[in-house]
Amino acid sequence: MSKLTLDNPLYRSSPGHRLAHQIDQMQLIAQEDRPIEVPASVRELVAASVSNNTRRGYAADLRRFRSRGGNLPSDSAAVAVYLAEHADTHSVSTLRRWMASLSKAHTMAGYPDPTKMEPAKSTLRGICRNHGEAVSNAAPLLRDDIFTVLDQIGSGIRDARDRALLLIGFAGGFRRSEIVSLNVADIAFVRRGLVITLRRSKTDQTGIGREIGIPLGKTRHCPVAALEGWLRVASIASGAVFRPVDWHSHVGARRLSGEAVSIIVKERVAAVGIDPGRYSGHSLRAGFCTSAAQAGVSSWKIRQQTGHASDAMLARYIRSAELFDGNAAGAVL
């Protein structure tokens, strides 16, 4: 397959032709770059700077780029054409992820980063202006909704697992990857509840770790009691906390996957008549943030629980929680 360039016939007939044609008119020509010699030891450390999941995602995106005629190293013009070709068929967030993957692939190999040069940068900005950048978020599983779900959960061993998973995931404001990464050794039961040591997370790839307190519940659904119940009935004394349960109620030895958390959330909300389409594993974290904001908890206390890096990351949850507080329409209708 031929290399993607501005004069490639594939480019001329692509859906993004009009946008990329503006680049052609600007006469932005990418310069030929020589690779930077980087020792193998440095490349290995750069590779170790990202998680295995992220690295697999980078590799998949790079394979896609190459399947469309791209090369490594690439110039900025080829990256611009690649983006323009997919402007009408893929979301801006997907294109941004592809850019990040190409950027990392080049820097890890010691090449100059074409995504930081023109015309690639202007192409992505143009796509954003033409198509917008709508964000699709998982619906938050709010306190009252999760209580409705928990009220309908049975008493079997799978029910015990799901009850503990939903309550711990919600009370800790955890990402699904954080939920499934928990080991028994990470949990300390104390007088006021339990302390969970999160060894590593999305925003803590270096493994500094942090402690999260889960207090004893004041309602009929206590996360501490639910976790104690699950560990007891499953006879789990070490290793992964949340594990598969087969149809014969046998508990597996391996840990659940992150995708399994999403499936459990969808199944449990569907069981009480809630449309599962907008819910995912992230709904527990989003639900905690939104519910806490609705209860008047300060943003810094919410961040202390969830590990969000800044108030800006929490803003969309808090805005959602405040939509009806002092609502102007409510004052006149």
Secondary structure as a PSIPRED ss2 file (coil, helix, strand):
# PSIPRED VFORMAT (PSIPRED V4.0)

   1 M C   1.000  0.000  0.000
   2 S C   1.000  0.000  0.000
   3 K C   1.000  0.000  0.000
   4 L C   1.000  0.000  0.000
   5 T C   1.000  0.000  0.000
   6 L C   1.000  0.000  0.000
   7 D C   1.000  0.000  0.000
   8 N C   1.000  0.000  0.000
   9 P H   0.000  1.000  0.000
  10 L H   0.000  1.000  0.000
  11 Y H   0.000  1.000  0.000
  12 R H   0.000  1.000  0.000
  13 S C   1.000  0.000  0.000
  14 S C   1.000  0.000  0.000
  15 P C   1.000  0.000  0.000
  16 G C   1.000  0.000  0.000
  17 H H   0.000  1.000  0.000
  18 R H   0.000  1.000  0.000
  19 L H   0.000  1.000  0.000
  20 A H   0.000  1.000  0.000
  21 H H   0.000  1.000  0.000
  22 Q H   0.000  1.000  0.000
  23 I H   0.000  1.000  0.000
  24 D H   0.000  1.000  0.000
  25 Q H   0.000  1.000  0.000
  26 M H   0.000  1.000  0.000
  27 Q C   1.000  0.000  0.000
  28 L C   1.000  0.000  0.000
  29 I C   1.000  0.000  0.000
  30 A C   1.000  0.000  0.000
  31 Q C   1.000  0.000  0.000
  32 E C   1.000  0.000  0.000
  33 D C   1.000  0.000  0.000
  34 R C   1.000  0.000  0.000
  35 P C   1.000  0.000  0.000
  36 I C   1.000  0.000  0.000
  37 E C   1.000  0.000  0.000
  38 V C   1.000  0.000  0.000
  39 P C   1.000  0.000  0.000
  40 A H   0.000  1.000  0.000
  41 S H   0.000  1.000  0.000
  42 V H   0.000  1.000  0.000
  43 R H   0.000  1.000  0.000
  44 E H   0.000  1.000  0.000
  45 L H   0.000  1.000  0.000
  46 V H   0.000  1.000  0.000
  47 A H   0.000  1.000  0.000
  48 A C   1.000  0.000  0.000
  49 S C   1.000  0.000  0.000
  50 V C   1.000  0.000  0.000
  51 S C   1.000  0.000  0.000
  52 N H   0.000  1.000  0.000
  53 N H   0.000  1.000  0.000
  54 T H   0.000  1.000  0.000
  55 R H   0.000  1.000  0.000
  56 R H   0.000  1.000  0.000
  57 G H   0.000  1.000  0.000
  58 Y H   0.000  1.000  0.000
  59 A H   0.000  1.000  0.000
  60 A H   0.000  1.000  0.000
  61 D H   0.000  1.000  0.000
  62 L H   0.000  1.000  0.000
  63 R H   0.000  1.000  0.000
  64 R H   0.000  1.000  0.000
  65 F H   0.000  1.000  0.000
  66 R H   0.000  1.000  0.000
  67 S H   0.000  1.000  0.000
  68 R C   1.000  0.000  0.000
  69 G C   1.000  0.000  0.000
  70 G C   1.000  0.000  0.000
  71 N C   1.000  0.000  0.000
  72 L C   1.000  0.000  0.000
  73 P C   1.000  0.000  0.000
  74 S C   1.000  0.000  0.000
  75 D C   1.000  0.000  0.000
  76 S H   0.000  1.000  0.000
  77 A H   0.000  1.000  0.000
  78 A H   0.000  1.000  0.000
  79 V H   0.000  1.000  0.000
  80 A H   0.000  1.000  0.000
  81 V H   0.000  1.000  0.000
  82 Y H   0.000  1.000  0.000
  83 L H   0.000  1.000  0.000
  84 A H   0.000  1.000  0.000
  85 E H   0.000  1.000  0.000
  86 H C   1.000  0.000  0.000
  87 A C   1.000  0.000  0.000
  88 D C   1.000  0.000  0.000
  89 T C   1.000  0.000  0.000
  90 H C   1.000  0.000  0.000
  91 S C   1.000  0.000  0.000
  92 V H   0.000  1.000  0.000
  93 S H   0.000  1.000  0.000
  94 T H   0.000  1.000  0.000
  95 L H   0.000  1.000  0.000
  96 R H   0.000  1.000  0.000
  97 R H   0.000  1.000  0.000
  98 W H   0.000  1.000  0.000
  99 M H   0.000  1.000  0.000
 100 A H   0.000  1.000  0.000
 101 S H   0.000  1.000  0.000
 102 L H   0.000  1.000  0.000
 103 S H   0.000  1.000  0.000
 104 K H   0.000  1.000  0.000
 105 A H   0.000  1.000  0.000
 106 H H   0.000  1.000  0.000
 107 T H   0.000  1.000  0.000
 108 M H   0.000  1.000  0.000
 109 A H   0.000  1.000  0.000
 110 G C   1.000  0.000  0.000
 111 Y C   1.000  0.000  0.000
 112 P C   1.000  0.000  0.000
 113 D C   1.000  0.000  0.000
 114 P H   0.000  1.000  0.000
 115 T H   0.000  1.000  0.000
 116 K H   0.000  1.000  0.000
 117 M C   1.000  0.000  0.000
 118 E C   1.000  0.000  0.000
 119 P C   1.000  0.000  0.000
 120 A H   0.000  1.000  0.000
 121 K H   0.000  1.000  0.000
 122 S H   0.000  1.000  0.000
 123 T H   0.000  1.000  0.000
 124 L H   0.000  1.000  0.000
 125 R H   0.000  1.000  0.000
 126 G H   0.000  1.000  0.000
 127 I H   0.000  1.000  0.000
 128 C H   0.000  1.000  0.000
 129 R H   0.000  1.000  0.000
 130 N H   0.000  1.000  0.000
 131 H H   0.000  1.000  0.000
 132 G C   1.000  0.000  0.000
 133 E C   1.000  0.000  0.000
 134 A C   1.000  0.000  0.000
 135 V C   1.000  0.000  0.000
 136 S C   1.000  0.000  0.000
 137 N C   1.000  0.000  0.000
 138 A C   1.000  0.000  0.000
 139 A C   1.000  0.000  0.000
 140 P C   1.000  0.000  0.000
 141 L C   1.000  0.000  0.000
 142 L C   1.000  0.000  0.000
 143 R H   0.000  1.000  0.000
 144 D H   0.000  1.000  0.000
 145 D H   0.000  1.000  0.000
 146 I H   0.000  1.000  0.000
 147 F H   0.000  1.000  0.000
 148 T H   0.000  1.000  0.000
 149 V H   0.000  1.000  0.000
 150 L H   0.000  1.000  0.000
 151 D H   0.000  1.000  0.000
 152 Q C   1.000  0.000  0.000
 153 I C   1.000  0.000  0.000
 154 G C   1.000  0.000  0.000
 155 S C   1.000  0.000  0.000
 156 G C   1.000  0.000  0.000
 157 I H   0.000  1.000  0.000
 158 R H   0.000  1.000  0.000
 159 D H   0.000  1.000  0.000
 160 A H   0.000  1.000  0.000
 161 R H   0.000  1.000  0.000
 162 D H   0.000  1.000  0.000
 163 R H   0.000  1.000  0.000
 164 A H   0.000  1.000  0.000
 165 L H   0.000  1.000  0.000
 166 L H   0.000  1.000  0.000
 167 L H   0.000  1.000  0.000
 168 I H   0.000  1.000  0.000
 169 G H   0.000  1.000  0.000
 170 F H   0.000  1.000  0.000
 171 A H   0.000  1.000  0.000
 172 G H   0.000  1.000  0.000
 173 G C   1.000  0.000  0.000
 174 F C   1.000  0.000  0.000
 175 R C   1.000  0.000  0.000
 176 R H   0.000  1.000  0.000
 177 S H   0.000  1.000  0.000
 178 E H   0.000  1.000  0.000
 179 I H   0.000  1.000  0.000
 180 V H   0.000  1.000  0.000
 181 S H   0.000  1.000  0.000
 182 L C   1.000  0.000  0.000
 183 N E   0.000  0.000  1.000
 184 V H   0.000  1.000  0.000
 185 A H   0.000  1.000  0.000
 186 D H   0.000  1.000  0.000
 187 I E   0.000  0.000  1.000
 188 A E   0.000  0.000  1.000
 189 F E   0.000  0.000  1.000
 190 V E   0.000  0.000  1.000
 191 R C   1.000  0.000  0.000
 192 R C   1.000  0.000  0.000
 193 G E   0.000  0.000  1.000
 194 L E   0.000  0.000  1.000
 195 V E   0.000  0.000  1.000
 196 I E   0.000  0.000  1.000
 197 T E   0.000  0.000  1.000
 198 L E   0.000  0.000  1.000
 199 R C   1.000  0.000  0.000
 200 R C   1.000  0.000  0.000
 201 S E   0.000  0.000  1.000
 202 K C   1.000  0.000  0.000
 203 T C   1.000  0.000  0.000
 204 D E   0.000  0.000  1.000
 205 Q C   1.000  0.000  0.000
 206 T C   1.000  0.000  0.000
 207 G C   1.000  0.000  0.000
 208 I C   1.000  0.000  0.000
 209 G C   1.000  0.000  0.000
 210 R E   0.000  0.000  1.000
 211 E E   0.000  0.000  1.000
 212 I E   0.000  0.000  1.000
 213 G E   0.000  0.000  1.000
 214 I E   0.000  0.000  1.000
 215 P E   0.000  0.000  1.000
 216 L C   1.000  0.000  0.000
 217 G C   1.000  0.000  0.000
 218 K C   1.000  0.000  0.000
 219 T C   1.000  0.000  0.000
 220 R C   1.000  0.000  0.000
 221 H C   1.000  0.000  0.000
 222 C C   1.000  0.000  0.000
 223 P H   0.000  1.000  0.000
 224 V H   0.000  1.000  0.000
 225 A H   0.000  1.000  0.000
 226 A H   0.000  1.000  0.000
 227 L H   0.000  1.000  0.000
 228 E H   0.000  1.000  0.000
 229 G H   0.000  1.000  0.000
 230 W H   0.000  1.000  0.000
 231 L H   0.000  1.000  0.000
 232 R H   0.000  1.000  0.000
 233 V H   0.000  1.000  0.000
 234 A C   1.000  0.000  0.000
 235 S C   1.000  0.000  0.000
 236 I C   1.000  0.000  0.000
 237 A C   1.000  0.000  0.000
 238 S C   1.000  0.000  0.000
 239 G C   1.000  0.000  0.000
 240 A E   0.000  0.000  1.000
 241 V C   1.000  0.000  0.000
 242 F C   1.000  0.000  0.000
 243 R C   1.000  0.000  0.000
 244 P C   1.000  0.000  0.000
 245 V E   0.000  0.000  1.000
 246 D C   1.000  0.000  0.000
 247 W C   1.000  0.000  0.000
 248 H C   1.000  0.000  0.000
 249 S C   1.000  0.000  0.000
 250 H C   1.000  0.000  0.000
 251 V E   0.000  0.000  1.000
 252 G C   1.000  0.000  0.000
 253 A C   1.000  0.000  0.000
 254 R C   1.000  0.000  0.000
 255 R C   1.000  0.000  0.000
 256 L C   1.000  0.000  0.000
 257 S C   1.000  0.000  0.000
 258 G H   0.000  1.000  0.000
 259 E H   0.000  1.000  0.000
 260 A H   0.000  1.000  0.000
 261 V H   0.000  1.000  0.000
 262 S H   0.000  1.000  0.000
 263 I H   0.000  1.000  0.000
 264 I H   0.000  1.000  0.000
 265 V H   0.000  1.000  0.000
 266 K H   0.000  1.000  0.000
 267 E H   0.000  1.000  0.000
 268 R H   0.000  1.000  0.000
 269 V H   0.000  1.000  0.000
 270 A H   0.000  1.000  0.000
 271 A C   1.000  0.000  0.000
 272 V C   1.000  0.000  0.000
 273 G C   1.000  0.000  0.000
 274 I C   1.000  0.000  0.000
 275 D C   1.000  0.000  0.000
 276 P H   0.000  1.000  0.000
 277 G H   0.000  1.000  0.000
 278 R H   0.000  1.000  0.000
 279 Y C   1.000  0.000  0.000
 280 S C   1.000  0.000  0.000
 281 G C   1.000  0.000  0.000
 282 H H   0.000  1.000  0.000
 283 S H   0.000  1.000  0.000
 284 L H   0.000  1.000  0.000
 285 R H   0.000  1.000  0.000
 286 A H   0.000  1.000  0.000
 287 G H   0.000  1.000  0.000
 288 F H   0.000  1.000  0.000
 289 C H   0.000  1.000  0.000
 290 T H   0.000  1.000  0.000
 291 S H   0.000  1.000  0.000
 292 A H   0.000  1.000  0.000
 293 A H   0.000  1.000  0.000
 294 Q H   0.000  1.000  0.000
 295 A C   1.000  0.000  0.000
 296 G C   1.000  0.000  0.000
 297 V C   1.000  0.000  0.000
 298 S C   1.000  0.000  0.000
 299 S H   0.000  1.000  0.000
 300 W H   0.000  1.000  0.000
 301 K H   0.000  1.000  0.000
 302 I H   0.000  1.000  0.000
 303 R H   0.000  1.000  0.000
 304 Q H   0.000  1.000  0.000
 305 Q H   0.000  1.000  0.000
 306 T H   0.000  1.000  0.000
 307 G C   1.000  0.000  0.000
 308 H C   1.000  0.000  0.000
 309 A C   1.000  0.000  0.000
 310 S C   1.000  0.000  0.000
 311 D H   0.000  1.000  0.000
 312 A H   0.000  1.000  0.000
 313 M H   0.000  1.000  0.000
 314 L H   0.000  1.000  0.000
 315 A H   0.000  1.000  0.000
 316 R H   0.000  1.000  0.000
 317 Y H   0.000  1.000  0.000
 318 I H   0.000  1.000  0.000
 319 R H   0.000  1.000  0.000
 320 S H   0.000  1.000  0.000
 321 A H   0.000  1.000  0.000
 322 E C   1.000  0.000  0.000
 323 L C   1.000  0.000  0.000
 324 F C   1.000  0.000  0.000
 325 D C   1.000  0.000  0.000
 326 G C   1.000  0.000  0.000
 327 N C   1.000  0.000  0.000
 328 A H   0.000  1.000  0.000
 329 A H   0.000  1.000  0.000
 330 G H   0.000  1.000  0.000
 331 A H   0.000  1.000  0.000
 332 V H   0.000  1.000  0.000
 333 L C   1.000  0.000  0.000
